[in-house]
């Protein structure tokens, strides 16, 4: 597991503002599992980074 993935897993996702939780905790954990098992790591990391910064996620 990458350091970024470990850091993300330690964060309380339920505590993020609603507008940042477009993917949901299960989706983020699925992305992290995918990131560790597949070669398309850069794209997955970009999605995770977007999730954490609230980029490209609609207001709920």
N, C-alpha and C positions, 0 to 999 in steps of 0.2 A: 504494500500500500504506500502511495506517495505521501509525503509530508502534508501536502495540500489536502488530500483526501482525509487523512487522519485529523487535521485541524477542523475540517468541515463536519466530520462525524461527531466531534466534541461539542459543536455549537448547538444550543437549544433551538432547533428550527421552529418550534411552535412559538417562540418568543419574537420572531421576526414580524415586522409590520405586514398586514394582510396583503398589501400590494406587492410584496417581495415573494410571496408564497404561491406564485402561479403554477409551479411544478408540483408542489406538495412534498412532504418528507419522503414518502415511499418512492416517488419518482427520482428524487435526488439520490437516494440510496441505490436505486437501480442504475443510475448513471455512474455512480462510483464503482459499482460492481463491473459494469461494462468497461469503464476506463481501465480497470486493472486486468481485464481479460482480453482486450482487443488492441489492435495496433493504431486505431484512429484516436489516439489519446489527446492530440492537440484540439480537435473539434470538441471532444467531450469536456475538456478543461475550459474551453471557451464558453460552452453552455453553462457549466457550473459557475464560472466567473460572472456571467451575465445574471444568473440566478441570485448570486450573493450581492450584486450591486444594483439589482432591480432593473437592468436594461432589458428592453423588449418583453416586458411583462405587463399585461393590461391591468388597469386599476380594477379592483374587485369591489 
